[in-house]
Amino acid sequence: MRVLVIGDTHIPRRAASLPKQVSEFIESQSYDFVVCTGDLTGEEVLNYLKGLGERLSVVRGNMDHLNLPEYEILELDEIVAGVIHGDQVYPRGNREQLIKVARKLGVDVLISGHTHSPDVYLKGVLLLNPGSATGVWSGGNASLKPSFMVLSVEGRSIGVELYELEKDLKCTSKRFDFR
């Protein structure tokens, strides 16, 4: 199963569109699932995401005025994943609080956004944050680099590819097994 994880686009308020290299890469791939951590801020982004994969999961960000859920729980093959925006914890991106949210939801993986900085962290629960697909500023320490993730899920194993745009699109990858 291939899963695109994207969030914090803030289109059209903070960015006009996805960077060309990001949209070209995303559109050249196929996905079984598209997961968005919120802060789309425009319905046109929601419609764009609908066309990228077979299934779509989107949660409401603190800047969204769309009728979206606060959280979702997904089955990705044999892995249970939770999706939240991330504004439920303070300070932004606090890993210990995110782990508590994951445990409360009963998930193996918690996907969140809000920080605009990508993160991959494992401590009993796998925390994933794709960062901001447009690289726009946030109220915290944003990376200001456009970023997103592609997951490959097989049974209880998950591969995480983190893409970040500097001059070129660069990828780092890790694999995690939940047995």
N, C-alpha and C positions, 0 to 999 in steps of 0.2 A: 504494500500500500504506500503510495506517495502522497505526502501532505505538504501543501504550501502553507507556511505560517507567516502572517504579515500583520502590520498594525501601525497605528499612529501616523496616518498619512496626512491628516489635517488639510485635505483638499476640499474646497478651494481657499480656505481661510489663510493658511500659512504657506502653502505651496500650490502652484498652478496644476501640477501633474507629477506623476512618478518620473524620476530621471530616465532618460531614454535607454541607457544600458540595463536598468532594472526592468523596465517594462518589456524590452526585447527579450531578455532572458526568461522572464516569467511566462511570457506568451509563447515561447518556443518549446515549452515543456507541457506534459500532461499530468494532471493531478486527480487522484481519487477523491480528495477532500481539500477544501480551502478553509483555513481557520484564520479569523481576523480578531485581534485583541481590542478593537474599538478605536475611537477617535478618527472615524472616517470623515466626519463632519459634513459630508454631502451624499445625497442619495445616488448621484452618478457613480460614486466609488462603489457603493453597494451593488449597483447594476453591473459594473465592470467585474467585480469579484464573482458574481453569479455565473459569468461566462467562462471562468477559468477552470472549473472542476466539476466533477459529478455531483458532489455535495458541498454545502456551504454552512459554516457555523460562524456567527458574528455576535459579539457581545457589545453592550453599550459602554462607551467611554464617557468620561466626565465632560467632554466637549460635544457629545452627540445629542442631537434632538430628534433622533429617529426612534421608532418603537422597536427596541431591541432588548433582549433579556440581560440581566446583570451578570449571570454566569450560565455556563452550559457544561454538561458532562457528556463526554463522547466515548464511544468504543472504537479504538483504533486497533483492529485485529484483536489481540488478546490483552491489550493495554488499555486501562481506563485513564482518560485524560480530562482534566478540568480546564475551563477557559474563563478567565476574568480579565477585566481591564487592568486592574492593579491599583486603582485609586482607593481601594478598600483598606490598604495598609499605609501606615505612616511611620517613619519617613519612607519616601518613594523607594521601591525595590527592596525593602527590608526582608532579607531572606528568611529569618526566623519566623516573622509574621506570615510570610507566604507559605512556609512549611505548615504552620498551624491551619491556614486556610485549606491547604491540600488535604491535611488529615481530617479536617471537619467534613470536606466533600468526599472523602474516602477514595482518593485517586492516586495512581502511580506517578502521574506527571501533571504538573500545573503549568499551564501556558498563560503568561500575563504580559502586559505592556506597560504603558504610562511613563516609564523612565526615559524612553527614547534612546536607550543604550542597550545593546544586546547582552544577554547573559545566559550561560549554561552552567548549572550548578547541581551537584548531586550530594544529598545528605539524607538518605532514607527515601526521599522523594526527589524526582528530577524536576528542577525548575528551569523553564525555558522562557526567554524573552527575546523576541525577534528584533527589538529596537524599532526605529522609525524608518519606514520604507522610503520616505522622502528626505530624511536627515534634518528635519526642521527642529528648531529650539523647543525646549520644554521649560517647566518651572524648576528643573533640577539640573543635574550634571549630565546633560545629553551628550552623546558622542558626536553629533552633528554629521555623521556619516550615514548615508542611506544604507539600510540593512534589512534582511529578511532571512527566513530559514526554510529549508526543505527537509522533511523527515521521511525516512524510509522505514516502515514498520513491518516486521515479519514475526508473527507469533508474539513472544514476550521480549523481542529484541527491537531496539529503536536506534537508527542511525540519524545523527543530527548534522546537517550541513549548514553552516552559518556563512552567508554571503554579505560582504561589506564592500561598498563602493568608495574607492579612493580615486586614483586615476583610472584604474581598471577594476573589474569585479573580482574580488579575491574570496576564496573559500577555505574555511577550516572545517574539519569534520571529526566527529567522535562517535563511538558506538557504545550503547548501554544495554545490558541484559538484566531483565527482571525475572529471576527464577525462584 
